[in-house]
C-alpha cells in the first residue's frame, strides 16, 4: 500500500455512508484511517454526501492514490467551494 499523506488525492471505496466510490483530498492522517474532504462523487450519492458535509473518515485500506489526470477524466459531480461553505 502506498504511503498516504496530507494533501494527497485519493479514490475511496464506497462505505456505510455512501453507495458509490468517490474521490477526496486527504486533510489528516491517523494510524489506520484518514480524514478527507470529498471532491468528486456520484450524483446518486448527493444526499448522502451532503449529510456528511463533504467530509468523512475512511480506512486507509479502502483508498488508493490517484493522479490529477485521473481526476480530470472522471464524469462525477464535482464539489464546489460554495458547497463546502454551507
Secondary structure, 3 states (H helix, E strand, C coil): CCCCCCCCEEEECCCCCCCCCEEEEEEEECCCEEEEEEEEECHHHHHHHHHCCCEEEEEHHHEEECCHHHHHHCCCEECCHHHHHC
